[in-house]
Amino acid sequence: MYAWIWRHLPGPLWVRISTSVAAVAGLCALMWFFAFPWAEPLLPFDDVQVGEIVPGQDVIPYDTETNNTVPTHSVDPSATSVPIPTTVG
């Protein structure tokens, strides 16, 4: 397939190389700006759970609708906004 495309490109070698580079760059731009943003909501890469979920024990430290962390307005720098889950024993 690539040999067929290369044989049908017009011009001398430097024109074929520049046309190939422009075609690859155009394809990458189409994928980057149109295909990947369209497919992003369909892919589960942002929804990561580590360990087992125990109802009533596990605390999700962010809003599940917006996936943003809860802001803290604490003066104490040692305070954390993420509660430390307890172990079930």
Secondary structure, DSSP 8 states (H G I E B T S, - for coil): -HHHHHHHS-SSHHHHHHHHHHHHHHHHHHIIIIIHHHHGGG--TT----S---TTT---SB-TTT--B-----S-TT--SS-------
